[in-house]
Amino acid sequence: MAFLQYLHHSFFKLSLPSCTLLIDPFVNIPKNVNLKPRAMKANVKKLLKGTDVILVSHEHFDHFDKQLIEEIVARDNACVVAHDHVLSQLNIKRPNKCPLTVNKKINLRGVSIEAFPVHHPTSFYPLGFKIGCNGHAILHLGDTFLMDSFNKLKADILMVPIGGTMTMDITDAVKVVKTIEPKVAIPMHYNTFDLIKASTAEFKEKIENSVLDTKPVILKLGGKLRL
């Protein structure tokens, strides 16, 4: 069975017959960060065993949990896909690093992974990811504000930030959904911290009241979408 599971913030697990991918893993808060996140699903680390590939959109702590990634790579011999700026910060062996830049595509374990540019000014080299698997095209936008170039993107499943402040807000997220017209839209990067409070009910209502055929899916922590 193939499914997409929401673990926390912008952190997803993609389970496929051929492999298991993690996107933007985030469990640990660095000691120098004075923020208290909402509770994560208990024992989330137990869900991460058997990881094959880890995608990291950019270097910020809430998308790039260095400690967790190094633990997973040491245990599972997973491959980390990210820009070299991120990979250079990891204490893992070179064969476990898979560098990727915008508009480049790679294939790992029967899955295609393509990077595209996003707009996140406080990041050195932010990426969005398009994942092709099981006949599905899945987009994870990472951290981003609205971009005109998103009109070139198409997907069946879209993971889009809605929290505002550091990314687009609900209004712009709905604009992206209207541009890309996915079959399913899943909000992310909201309510983890006070700075990014947002209403998933508002996001859902705006899409349902539009002319879109897109289905908004609000996943609870640990919730799954069957592919």
N, CA, C and O of each residue as an XYZ file, in Angstrom:
908
protein
N       0.834     -1.196      0.000
C       0.000      0.000      0.000
C       0.872      1.250      0.000
O       1.859      1.319      0.733
N       0.520      2.221     -0.803
C       1.264      3.480     -0.869
C       0.451      4.569     -0.170
O      -0.765      4.657     -0.338
N       1.147      5.400      0.623
C       0.441      6.491      1.298
C       1.399      7.631      1.620
O       2.615      7.457      1.703
N       0.795      8.806      1.799
C       1.498     10.007      2.236
C       1.038     10.307      3.651
O      -0.162     10.403      3.909
N       1.989     10.457      4.572
C       1.662     10.664      5.981
C       2.207     11.997      6.464
O       3.369     12.324      6.221
N       1.364     12.770      7.153
C       1.766     14.065      7.699
C       2.286     13.859      9.116
O       1.561     13.374      9.984
N       3.531     14.223      9.346
C       4.135     13.996     10.650
C       4.218     15.256     11.505
O       4.046     15.190     12.722
N       4.484     16.418     10.870
C       4.624     17.632     11.676
C       5.087     18.773     10.782
O       5.966     18.581      9.942
N       4.500     19.975     10.953
C       5.002     21.177     10.298
C       4.986     21.002      8.772
O       3.915     21.041      8.166
N       6.151     20.812      8.143
C       6.225     20.515      6.703
C       6.847     19.143      6.475
O       7.364     18.858      5.394
N       6.793     18.311      7.482
C       7.452     17.011      7.523
C       6.450     15.917      7.116
O       5.436     15.697      7.778
N       6.774     15.239      6.000
C       5.921     14.180      5.482
C       6.733     12.902      5.259
O       7.944     12.932      5.036
N       6.022     11.795      5.328
C       6.583     10.491      4.985
C       5.812      9.943      3.795
O       4.583      9.873      3.817
N       6.535      9.559      2.768
C       5.943      8.983      1.571
C       6.341      7.512      1.508
O       7.508      7.186      1.287
N       5.374      6.634      1.700
C       5.633      5.193      1.708
C       5.168      4.585      0.397
O       3.994      4.665      0.038
N       6.102      3.981     -0.305
C       5.835      3.394     -1.615
C       6.275      1.938     -1.624
O       7.057      1.528     -0.767
N       5.787      1.153     -2.574
C       6.235     -0.250     -2.649
C       7.743     -0.364     -2.834
O       8.359     -1.310     -2.342
N       8.347      0.604     -3.548
C       9.773      0.515     -3.860
C      10.676      1.153     -2.816
O      11.840      0.771     -2.693
N      10.159      2.122     -2.059
C      11.004      2.813     -1.084
C      10.183      3.698     -0.159
O       8.986      3.898     -0.370
N      10.842      4.225      0.868
C      10.221      5.156      1.815
C      11.010      6.456      1.803
O      12.228      6.458      1.982
N      10.302      7.564      1.589
C      10.945      8.882      1.552
C      10.446      9.735      2.715
O       9.288      9.644      3.123
N      11.343     10.561      3.236
C      10.980     11.600      4.191
C      11.221     12.954      3.527
O      12.200     13.135      2.803
N      10.319     13.901      3.780
C      10.470     15.251      3.229
C      10.537     16.241      4.385
O       9.643     16.276      5.230
N      11.582     17.032      4.421
C      11.807     18.079      5.422
C      11.609     17.592      6.857
O      10.748     18.104      7.572
N      12.401     16.607      7.279
C      12.257     16.081      8.640
C      12.567     17.122      9.713
O      13.530     17.882      9.604
N      11.734     17.140     10.744
C      11.877     18.117     11.832
C      11.256     17.547     13.096
O      10.038     17.416     13.216
N      12.140     17.210     14.040
C      11.700     16.706     15.344
C      12.354     17.490     16.469
O      11.695     17.851     17.444
N      13.656     17.755     16.337
C      14.433     18.379     17.411
C      14.515     19.898     17.263
O      14.687     20.411     16.157
N      14.392     20.605     18.369
C      14.561     22.060     18.399
C      15.992     22.373     18.833
O      16.402     21.934     19.907
N      16.762     23.110     18.043
C      18.122     23.485     18.463
C      18.104     24.273     19.774
O      17.152     24.999     20.061
N      19.152     24.122     20.553
C      19.226     24.780     21.862
C      19.208     26.303     21.754
O      18.761     26.988     22.673
N      19.688     26.824     20.642
C      19.757     28.283     20.485
C      18.476     28.890     19.924
O      18.416     30.090     19.652
N      17.456     28.060     19.753
C      16.178     28.548     19.216
C      15.173     28.683     20.358
O      14.833     27.702     21.018
N      14.709     29.893     20.579
C      13.782     30.164     21.674
C      12.335     30.126     21.187
O      11.621     31.128     21.237
N      11.918     28.953     20.717
C      10.559     28.756     20.242
C      10.027     27.441     20.796
O      10.757     26.456     20.903
N       8.769     27.442     21.139
C       8.143     26.225     21.647
C       7.087     25.769     20.658
O       6.049     26.414     20.512
N       7.343     24.669     19.983
C       6.376     24.207     18.983
C       5.226     23.447     19.634
O       5.319     23.022     20.786
N       4.147     23.286     18.883
C       3.058     22.438     19.357
C       3.546     20.996     19.436
O       4.557     20.634     18.835
N       2.828     20.201     20.168
C       3.236     18.812     20.370
C       3.198     18.038     19.058
O       2.303     18.222     18.234
N       4.179     17.177     18.886
C       4.193     16.283     17.746
C       3.552     14.955     18.136
O       3.349     14.688     19.321
N       3.243     14.147     17.177
C       2.706     12.825     17.461
C       3.721     12.037     18.276
O       4.908     12.020     17.949
N       3.260     11.393     19.324
C       4.156     10.655     20.209
C       4.938      9.587     19.437
O       4.414      8.939     18.531
N       6.190      9.427     19.820
C       7.043      8.385     19.243
C       7.154      8.464     17.724
O       7.167      7.444     17.035
N       7.235      9.701     17.211
C       7.295      9.864     15.756
C       8.514      9.160     15.166
O       8.478      8.715     14.019
N       9.597      9.058     15.948
C      10.808      8.428     15.421
C      10.586      6.960     15.068
O      11.274      6.424     14.199
N       9.635      6.307     15.733
C       9.344      4.912     15.424
C       8.781      4.740     14.025
O       8.859      3.662     13.436
N       8.210      5.824     13.500
C       7.616      5.766     12.169
C       8.655      5.919     11.058
O       8.333      5.774      9.879
N       9.895      6.212     11.436
C      10.904      6.565     10.447
C      11.861      5.430     10.113
O      12.766      5.611      9.299
N      11.682      4.269     10.721
C      12.577      3.141     10.459
C      12.392      2.643      9.028
O      11.279      2.582      8.506
N      13.515      2.290      8.417
C      13.466      1.793      7.052
C      13.403      2.881      6.004
O      12.888      2.665      4.906
N      13.928      4.055      6.339
C      13.936      5.179      5.395
C      15.003      4.964      4.318
O      16.136      4.590      4.622
N      14.632      5.202      3.065
C      15.566      5.060      1.950
C      16.099      6.396      1.443
O      17.277      6.516      1.105
N      15.218      7.402      1.393
C      15.574      8.698      0.811
C      15.035      9.816      1.701
O      13.917      9.729      2.210
N      15.835     10.865      1.885
C      15.423     12.039      2.648
C      15.585     13.269      1.761
O      16.668     13.516      1.230
N      14.518     14.035      1.601
C      14.561     15.276      0.834
C      14.573     16.456      1.788
O      13.787     16.502      2.734
N      15.459     17.408      1.545
C      15.554     18.602      2.389
C      15.454     19.827      1.488
O      16.293     20.022      0.608
N      14.435     20.653      1.704
C      14.191     21.796      0.828
C      15.163     22.945      1.067
O      15.532     23.648      0.127
N      15.581     23.143      2.319
C      16.521     24.225      2.626
C      17.062     24.050      4.038
O      16.689     23.107      4.737
N      17.938     24.953      4.458
C      18.763     24.744      5.642
C      18.144     25.154      6.973
O      18.772     24.928      8.008
N      16.973     25.731      7.008
C      16.385     26.190      8.269
C      16.010     25.008      9.161
O      15.592     23.956      8.676
N      16.168     25.198     10.479
C      16.068     24.086     11.432
C      14.724     23.353     11.373
O      14.653     22.157     11.657
N      13.660     24.073     11.005
C      12.335     23.449     11.001
C      12.049     22.662      9.725
O      10.933     22.188      9.512
N      13.073     22.531      8.879
C      12.986     21.701      7.676
C      14.197     20.773      7.558
O      14.186     19.802      6.802
N      15.214     21.089      8.307
C      16.498     20.382      8.214
C      16.965     20.021      9.627
O      17.725     20.756     10.257
N      16.490     18.870     10.105
C      16.859     18.385     11.437
C      18.143     17.570     11.297
O      18.120     16.361     11.069
N      19.246     18.267     11.441
C      20.562     17.651     11.207
C      20.775     16.413     12.073
O      21.218     15.375     11.581
N      20.462     16.522     13.352
C      20.654     15.401     14.278
C      19.832     14.191     13.856
O      20.344     13.072     13.819
N      18.574     14.409     13.543
C      17.704     13.306     13.141
C      18.159     12.677     11.840
O      18.173     11.453     11.712
N      18.531     13.504     10.871
C      18.967     12.980      9.573
C      20.217     12.126      9.713
O      20.311     11.055      9.112
N      21.169     12.590     10.495
C      22.398     11.808     10.685
C      22.108     10.481     11.378
O      22.745      9.472     11.075
N      21.159     10.473     12.298
C      20.772      9.225     12.960
C      20.143      8.246     11.964
O      20.443      7.053     11.979
N      19.280      8.759     11.113
C      18.597      7.903     10.136
C      19.582      7.343      9.116
O      19.525      6.162      8.775
N      20.484      8.194      8.630
C      21.471      7.739      7.642
C      22.376      6.670      8.242
O      22.685      5.678      7.582
N      22.803      6.865      9.486
C      23.668      5.889     10.151
C      22.948      4.545     10.327
O      23.560      3.483     10.213
N      21.666      4.607     10.598
C      20.890      3.385     10.838
C      20.460      2.691      9.553
O      20.593      1.474      9.425
N      19.939      3.475      8.588
C      19.301      2.902      7.405
C      20.105      3.045      6.118
O      19.696      2.533      5.076
N      21.240      3.734      6.177
C      22.050      3.987      4.987
C      21.247      4.754      3.933
O      21.367      4.497      2.735
N      20.434      5.691      4.397
C      19.567      6.464      3.505
C      20.373      7.469      2.694
O      21.477      7.860      3.074
N      19.801      7.874      1.577
C      20.394      8.892      0.721
C      19.692     10.224      0.984
O      18.463     10.279      1.041
N      20.471     11.299      1.144
C      19.911     12.631      1.397
C      19.988     13.452      0.118
O      21.066     13.648     -0.443
N      18.839     13.928     -0.334
C      18.749     14.741     -1.544
C      18.528     16.192     -1.133
O      17.535     16.518     -0.483
N      19.457     17.057     -1.517
C      19.385     18.472     -1.133
C      20.433     19.244     -1.918
O      21.246     18.660     -2.635
N      20.403     20.569     -1.772
C      21.464     21.385     -2.349
C      22.751     21.161     -1.565
O      22.713     20.803     -0.388
N      23.898     21.374     -2.224
C      25.201     21.174     -1.575
C      25.360     21.999     -0.303
O      26.069     21.588      0.615
N      24.706     23.162     -0.240
C      24.794     24.004      0.956
C      24.256     23.265      2.179
O      24.778     23.430      3.282
N      23.233     22.466      1.994
C      22.681     21.643      3.071
C      23.550     20.416      3.306
O      23.885     20.095      4.447
N      23.909     19.741      2.241
C      24.683     18.503      2.367
C      26.028     18.726      3.046
O      26.515     17.848      3.758
N      26.628     19.888      2.834
C      27.939     20.175      3.418
C      27.891     20.259      4.945
O      28.924     20.161      5.607
N      26.700     20.440      5.496
C      26.553     20.558      6.950
C      26.334     19.211      7.633
O      26.301     19.131      8.861
N      26.187     18.162      6.842
C      25.907     16.840      7.393
C      27.175     16.015      7.560
O      28.016     15.957      6.663
N      27.298     15.388      8.700
C      28.414     14.492      8.970
C      28.020     13.073      8.553
O      27.813     12.195      9.391
N      27.923     12.872      7.236
C      27.602     11.567      6.675
C      28.553     11.298      5.518
O      29.221     12.211      5.033
N      28.614     10.058      5.081
C      29.536      9.688      4.014
C      29.073     10.245      2.670
O      27.879     10.436      2.437
N      30.031     10.500      1.802
C      29.739     11.074      0.492
C      28.728     10.261     -0.316
O      27.855     10.854     -0.950
N      28.811      8.917     -0.321
C      27.828      8.145     -1.102
C      26.386      8.349     -0.647
O      25.453      8.059     -1.395
N      26.202      8.841      0.564
C      24.855      9.087      1.077
C      24.346     10.488      0.737
O      23.225     10.848      1.095
N      25.168     11.274      0.048
C      24.777     12.632     -0.344
C      24.426     12.669     -1.824
O      25.195     12.211     -2.668
N      23.274     13.212     -2.122
C      22.838     13.319     -3.514
C      22.472     14.776     -3.806
O      21.342     15.192     -3.553
N      23.419     15.552     -4.335
C      23.165     16.977     -4.567
C      22.162     17.215     -5.688
O      22.126     16.486     -6.679
N      21.344     18.258     -5.507
C      20.355     18.591     -6.510
C      20.204     20.107     -6.593
O      20.196     20.796     -5.573
N      20.086     20.613     -7.803
C      19.876     22.044     -8.026
C      18.589     22.237     -8.828
O      18.010     21.275     -9.333
N      18.153     23.483     -8.938
C      16.869     23.747     -9.595
C      16.881     23.267    -11.041
O      17.888     23.343    -11.744
N      15.723     22.772    -11.450
C      15.483     22.285    -12.814
C      16.292     21.049    -13.175
O      16.462     20.727    -14.350
N      16.790     20.359    -12.153
C      17.478     19.092    -12.365
C      16.606     17.958    -11.835
O      15.840     18.134    -10.888
N      16.736     16.798    -12.461
C      15.941     15.643    -12.072
C      16.836     14.428    -11.874
O      17.785     14.213    -12.629
N      16.528     13.639    -10.854
C      17.245     12.397    -10.616
C      16.230     11.277    -10.405
O      15.048     11.522    -10.162
N      16.718     10.053    -10.505
C      15.879      8.887    -10.227
C      16.539      8.040     -9.157
O      17.697      7.642     -9.290
N      15.796      7.767     -8.095
C      16.295      6.949     -7.003
C      15.249      5.904     -6.650
O      14.101      6.237     -6.356
N      15.648      4.653     -6.680
C      14.773      3.549     -6.260
C      13.403      3.597     -6.937
O      12.371      3.379     -6.301
N      13.415      3.883     -8.217
C      12.175      3.885     -8.973
C      11.325      5.130     -8.818
O      10.177      5.161     -9.261
N      11.885      6.163     -8.186
C      11.158      7.407     -7.962
C      11.913      8.549     -8.636
O      13.129      8.665     -8.483
N      11.198      9.394     -9.382
C      11.842     10.569     -9.971
C      11.687     11.749     -9.023
O      10.619     11.961     -8.448
N      12.759     12.512     -8.867
C      12.772     13.668     -7.968
C      13.328     14.848     -8.745
O      14.464     14.815     -9.220
N      12.521     15.885     -8.869
C      12.919     17.086     -9.601
C      12.837     18.297     -8.682
O      11.875     18.444     -7.928
N      13.841     19.162     -8.742
C      13.848     20.383     -7.936
C      13.416     21.572     -8.782
O      13.758     21.668     -9.961
N      12.662     22.474     -8.168
C      12.272     23.706     -8.853
C      12.461     24.887     -7.904
O      12.472     24.700     -6.688
N      12.611     26.098     -8.439
C      12.890     27.260     -7.592
C      11.657     27.719     -6.823
O      10.536     27.686     -7.330
N      11.896     28.148     -5.584
C      10.864     28.783     -4.763
C      11.438     30.094     -4.226
O      12.638     30.346     -4.337
N      10.572     30.926     -3.645
C      10.999     32.250     -3.172
C      10.967     32.305     -1.646
O       9.910     32.459     -1.034
N      12.144     32.178     -1.051
C      12.285     32.210      0.414
C      13.556     33.004      0.719
O      14.625     32.417      0.883
N      13.448     34.331      0.795
C      14.628     35.213      0.815
C      15.637     34.950      1.930
O      16.817     35.260      1.771
N      15.198     34.384      3.053
C      16.129     34.163      4.163
C      16.911     32.857      4.030
O      17.735     32.538      4.888
N      16.659     32.105      2.970
C      17.376     30.855      2.739
C      18.433     31.040      1.659
O      18.266     31.858      0.754
N      19.517     30.284      1.753
C      20.629     30.397      0.802
C      20.240     29.874     -0.574
O      20.526     30.519     -1.583
N      19.585     28.705     -0.629
C      19.231     28.086     -1.911
C      17.994     27.204     -1.698
O      18.111     25.979     -1.647
N      16.820     27.813     -1.573
C      15.614     27.023     -1.279
C      15.108     26.263     -2.497
O      15.217     26.729     -3.632
N      14.559     25.094     -2.241
C      14.038     24.232     -3.297
C      12.600     23.825     -3.024
O      12.170     23.753     -1.873
N      11.872     23.561     -4.082
C      10.638     22.795     -4.017
C      10.917     21.468     -4.706
O      11.859     21.359     -5.492
N      10.102     20.460     -4.415
C      10.333     19.140     -4.996
C       9.099     18.625     -5.724
O       7.975     18.740     -5.236
N       9.336     18.051     -6.914
C       8.309     17.317     -7.628
C       8.707     15.849     -7.635
O       9.774     15.480     -8.126
N       7.841     15.032     -7.089
C       8.124     13.606     -6.940
C       7.180     12.826     -7.851
O       5.961     12.982     -7.787
N       7.758     12.000     -8.684
C       6.959     11.164     -9.564
C       7.013      9.717     -9.104
O       8.090      9.123     -9.041
N       5.848      9.142     -8.781
C       5.823      7.774     -8.283
C       4.426      7.177     -8.432
O       3.428      7.882     -8.285
N       4.357      5.887     -8.723
C       3.081      5.170     -8.794
C       2.056      5.868     -9.690
O       0.850      5.791     -9.455
N       2.557      6.546    -10.716
C       1.659      7.252    -11.612
C       1.154      8.577    -11.082
O       0.284      9.197    -11.693
N       1.690      9.023     -9.949
C       1.290     10.289     -9.337
C       2.408     11.317     -9.454
O       3.590     10.974     -9.420
N       2.019     12.581     -9.593
C       2.964     13.694     -9.500
C       2.655     14.434     -8.200
O       1.543     14.925     -8.003
N       3.651     14.507     -7.318
C       3.464     15.077     -5.987
C       4.388     16.278     -5.830
O       5.590     16.176     -6.075
N       3.830     17.414     -5.422
C       4.619     18.635     -5.227
C       4.689     18.999     -3.752
O       3.674     19.033     -3.057
N       5.902     19.271     -3.287
C       6.136     19.816     -1.949
C       6.827     21.160     -2.161
O       7.946     21.217     -2.670
N       6.143     22.256     -1.762
C       6.654     23.590     -2.075
C       7.697     24.113     -1.096
O       8.207     25.218     -1.283
N       8.030     23.343     -0.050
C       9.002     23.850      0.917
C       8.497     25.132      1.558
O       7.303     25.269      1.824
N       9.401     26.067      1.806
C       9.024     27.401      2.291
C       9.058     28.360      1.110
O      10.083     28.481      0.439
N       7.952     29.041      0.853
C       7.946     29.934     -0.296
C       6.840     30.977     -0.205
O       5.818     30.776      0.452
N       7.071     32.085     -0.878
C       6.022     33.049     -1.157
C       5.508     32.762     -2.564
O       6.054     31.919     -3.275
N       4.469     33.462     -2.952
C       3.860     33.275     -4.261
C       4.843     33.637     -5.377
O       5.550     34.641     -5.289
N       4.878     32.817     -6.419
C       5.740     33.057     -7.576
C       4.960     32.865     -8.868
O       4.132     31.960     -8.976
N       5.231     33.728     -9.853
C       4.586     33.587    -11.160
C       4.939     32.263    -11.830
O       4.136     31.696    -12.571
N       6.145     31.780    -11.562
C       6.613     30.556    -12.220
C       5.845     29.309    -11.785
O       5.983     28.253    -12.402
N       5.036     29.422    -10.728
C       4.254     28.265    -10.301
C       3.206     27.874    -11.338
O       2.653     26.775    -11.279
N       2.929     28.772    -12.289
C       1.956     28.418    -13.327
C       2.496     27.356    -14.286
O       1.757     26.827    -15.116
N       3.771     27.053    -14.168
C       4.370     26.004    -14.989
C       4.293     24.631    -14.317
O       4.626     23.612    -14.923
N       3.854     24.620    -13.069
C       3.827     23.379    -12.303
C       2.469     22.696    -12.415
O       1.427     23.350    -12.440
N       2.502     21.384    -12.481
C       1.284     20.587    -12.451
C       1.497     19.397    -11.522
O       2.592     18.842    -11.439
N       0.433     19.020    -10.828
C       0.575     17.908     -9.887
C      -0.778     17.311     -9.553
O      -1.816     17.955     -9.705
N      -0.748     16.066     -9.096
C      -1.948     15.425     -8.569
C      -2.143     15.797     -7.100
O      -3.264     16.026     -6.646
N      -1.034     15.851     -6.371
C      -1.079     16.155     -4.943
C      -0.141     17.315     -4.660
O       1.019     17.300     -5.072
N      -0.644     18.320     -3.956
C       0.135     19.522     -3.649
C       0.190     19.745     -2.154
O      -0.844     19.778     -1.487
N       1.403     19.901     -1.619
C       1.602     20.288     -0.219
C       2.048     21.745     -0.217
O       3.104     22.080     -0.754
N       1.231     22.612      0.394
C       1.433     24.051      0.256
C       1.432     24.743      1.621
O       0.549     24.481      2.437
N       2.414     25.630      1.887
C       2.432     26.354      3.166
C       1.321     27.398      3.223
O       0.997     28.031      2.218
N       0.737     27.572      4.425
C      -0.360     28.542      4.569
C      -0.167     29.497      5.748
O      -1.010     30.366      5.974
N       0.927     29.354      6.505
C       1.059     30.050      7.778
C       1.373     31.528      7.731
O       1.244     32.216      8.743
N       1.788     32.037      6.566
C       2.140     33.448      6.492
C       3.432     33.761      7.217
O       4.128     32.850      7.664
N       3.761     35.036      7.341
C       4.972     35.555      7.993
C       6.236     35.147      7.253
O       6.907     35.992      6.660
N       6.570     33.857      7.281
C       7.790     33.362      6.634
C       7.508     32.691      5.296
O       8.429     32.357      4.549
N       6.225     32.497      5.003
C       5.811     31.883      3.736
C       4.534     32.578      3.267
O       4.083     33.547      3.878
N       3.972     32.085      2.205
C       2.675     32.596      1.762
C       1.611     32.328      2.828
O       1.751     31.421      3.648
N       0.549     33.131      2.802
C      -0.565     32.935      3.715
C      -1.682     32.177      2.998
O      -1.488     31.697      1.881
N      -2.841     32.067      3.630
C      -3.937     31.297      3.054
C      -4.373     31.873      1.710
O      -4.604     31.121      0.763
N      -4.487     33.186      1.618
C      -4.937     33.814      0.368
C      -4.033     33.450     -0.798
O      -4.509     33.077     -1.870
N      -2.728     33.562     -0.584
C      -1.791     33.237     -1.667
C      -1.710     31.730     -1.901
O      -1.511     31.285     -3.031
N      -1.862     30.950     -0.838
C      -1.856     29.492     -1.003
C      -3.019     29.045     -1.883
O      -2.865     28.153     -2.717
N      -4.180     29.664     -1.694
C      -5.337     29.328     -2.530
C      -5.072     29.742     -3.977
O      -5.482     29.047     -4.907
N      -4.386     30.877     -4.171
C      -4.020     31.296     -5.523
C      -3.135     30.244     -6.192
O      -3.295     29.954     -7.377
N      -2.208     29.679     -5.430
C      -1.335     28.637     -5.973
C      -2.142     27.404     -6.339
O      -1.923     26.805     -7.392
N      -3.064     27.026     -5.486
C      -3.917     25.873     -5.774
C      -4.713     26.116     -7.061
O      -4.852     25.212     -7.884
N      -5.233     27.327     -7.232
C      -5.989     27.657     -8.442
C      -5.099     27.633     -9.682
O      -5.559     27.330    -10.783
N      -3.820     27.957     -9.492
C      -2.870     27.952    -10.607
C      -2.481     26.539    -11.010
O      -2.456     26.209    -12.196
N      -2.178     25.711    -10.027
C      -1.666     24.359    -10.295
C      -2.798     23.360    -10.546
O      -2.629     22.400    -11.298
N      -3.951     23.591     -9.915
C      -5.128     22.740    -10.063
C      -4.843     21.265     -9.770
O      -5.112     20.406    -10.610
N      -4.306     20.968     -8.601
C      -4.070     19.565     -8.246
C      -5.382     18.852     -7.928
O      -6.411     19.495     -7.721
N      -5.339     17.543     -7.892
C      -6.513     16.783     -7.456
C      -6.718     16.936     -5.950
O      -7.846     16.973     -5.459
N      -5.591     17.023     -5.226
C      -5.623     17.135     -3.758
C      -4.677     18.238     -3.324
O      -3.558     18.330     -3.828
N      -5.115     19.080     -2.389
C      -4.258     20.116     -1.809
C      -4.193     19.918     -0.296
O      -5.223     19.840      0.374
N      -2.972     19.837      0.231
C      -2.752     19.600      1.657
C      -2.003     20.792      2.245
O      -0.897     21.091      1.797
N      -2.569     21.479      3.233
C      -1.849     22.597      3.849
C      -0.749     22.115      4.776
O      -0.852     21.043      5.372
N       0.308     22.917      4.895
C       1.416     22.601      5.805
C       2.015     23.915      6.301
O       1.607     24.998      5.880
N       2.986     23.803      7.199
C       3.699     24.974      7.734
C       2.721     25.984      8.342
O       2.672     27.149      7.946
N       1.958     25.505      9.302
C       0.997     26.365      9.997
C       0.834     25.884     11.446
O       0.922     24.689     11.728
N       0.595     26.831     12.354
C       0.255     26.553     13.763
C       1.343     25.848     14.570
O       1.123     25.518     15.736
N       2.498     25.616     13.981
C       3.586     25.026     14.763
C       4.089     26.020     15.795
O       4.399     25.657     16.929
N       4.164     27.280     15.384
C       4.581     28.369     16.260
C       3.537     29.486     16.189
O       2.729     29.535     15.261
N       3.565     30.377     17.176
C       2.603     31.482     17.205
C       2.715     32.371     15.967
O       1.729     32.976     15.546
N       3.912     32.453     15.385
C       4.138     33.316     14.225
C       3.382     32.859     12.980
O       3.161     33.649     12.061
N       2.994     31.613     12.948
C       2.394     31.066     11.721
C       1.023     30.447     11.997
O       0.697     29.378     11.481
N       0.239     31.123     12.805
C      -1.118     30.644     13.057
C      -1.982     30.831     11.813
O      -1.948     31.880     11.169
N      -2.746     29.812     11.492
C      -3.633     29.872     10.328
C      -4.774     28.894     10.520
O      -4.655     27.917     11.259
N      -5.875     29.167      9.851
C      -7.074     28.340      9.964
C      -7.181     27.384      8.779
O      -7.366     27.819      7.642
N      -7.065     26.100      9.040
C      -7.236     25.118      7.966
C      -8.687     25.099      7.480
O      -8.958     24.780      6.322
N      -9.612     25.442      8.371
C     -11.023     25.500      7.980
C     -11.242     26.587      6.923
O     -12.023     26.408      5.988
N     -10.541     27.719      7.083
C     -10.634     28.797      6.099
C     -10.052     28.367      4.759
O     -10.637     28.621      3.706
N      -8.894     27.714      4.810
C      -8.260     27.198      3.587
C      -9.206     26.242      2.867
O      -9.412     26.352      1.658
N      -9.769     25.318      3.609
C     -10.681     24.316      3.051
C     -11.913     24.985      2.441
O     -12.328     24.635      1.336
N     -12.494     25.941      3.157
C     -13.703     26.605      2.699
C     -13.470     27.385      1.407
O     -14.300     27.352      0.498
N     -12.330     28.092      1.328
C     -12.054     28.889      0.133
C     -11.891     28.012     -1.101
O     -12.304     28.401     -2.194
N     -11.307     26.855     -0.944
C     -11.154     25.954     -2.086
C     -12.496     25.329     -2.461
O     -12.839     25.243     -3.640
N     -13.241     24.899     -1.468
C     -14.535     24.259     -1.737
C     -15.533     25.234     -2.348
O     -16.422     24.824     -3.094
N     -15.394     26.520     -2.039
C     -16.310     27.527     -2.585
C     -15.859     28.088     -3.926
O     -16.519     28.961     -4.491
N     -14.746     27.593     -4.434
C     -14.237     28.025     -5.737
C     -14.760     27.096     -6.824
O     -15.501     26.153     -6.548
N     -14.369     27.372     -8.051
C     -14.783     26.515     -9.164
C     -13.847     25.320     -9.339
O     -14.013     24.520    -10.260
N     -12.882     25.209     -8.465
C     -11.894     24.139     -8.566
C     -12.501     22.766     -8.294
O     -13.447     22.625     -7.519
N     -11.930     21.760     -8.951
C     -12.268     20.370     -8.646
C     -11.322     19.799     -7.594
O     -11.440     18.635     -7.211
N     -10.390     20.618     -7.131
C      -9.407     20.191     -6.132
C     -10.088     19.838     -4.807
O     -10.986     20.544     -4.348
N      -9.654     18.755     -4.215
C     -10.149     18.356     -2.895
C      -9.162     18.810     -1.828
O      -8.022     18.347     -1.833
N      -9.552     19.703     -0.905
C      -8.658     20.067      0.199
C      -8.669     18.959      1.249
O      -9.732     18.528      1.695
N      -7.499     18.511      1.633
C      -7.381     17.442      2.633
C      -6.574     17.970      3.810
O      -5.401     18.311      3.665
N      -7.207     18.035      4.972
C      -6.541     18.506      6.184
C      -6.107     17.281      6.978
O      -6.937     16.599      7.580
N      -4.821     17.006      6.979
C      -4.309     15.831      7.682
C      -3.946     16.187      9.124
O      -3.229     17.155      9.377
N      -4.449     15.395     10.054
C      -4.022     15.552     11.446
C      -2.608     14.992     11.578
O      -2.120     14.302     10.683
N      -1.955     15.293     12.701
C      -0.620     14.743     12.927
C      -0.695     13.216     12.884
O      -1.467     12.598     13.616
N       0.112     12.630     12.022
C       0.089     11.177     11.862
C      -0.930     10.698     10.849
O      -0.988      9.507     10.543
N      -1.743     11.621     10.318
C      -2.777     11.233      9.364
C      -2.209     10.821      8.020
O      -1.142     11.286      7.618
N      -2.932      9.937      7.317
C      -2.444      9.392      6.059
C      -3.419      9.656      4.914
O      -4.636      9.674      5.094
N      -2.838      9.859      3.732
C      -3.587      9.933      2.496
C      -3.161      8.746      1.637
O      -1.997      8.629      1.254
N      -4.109      7.878      1.344
C      -3.787      6.706      0.519
C      -3.626      7.126     -0.934
O      -4.441      7.885     -1.459
N      -2.585      6.636     -1.577
C      -2.311      6.984     -2.976
C      -2.840      5.907     -3.919
O      -2.701      6.028     -5.136
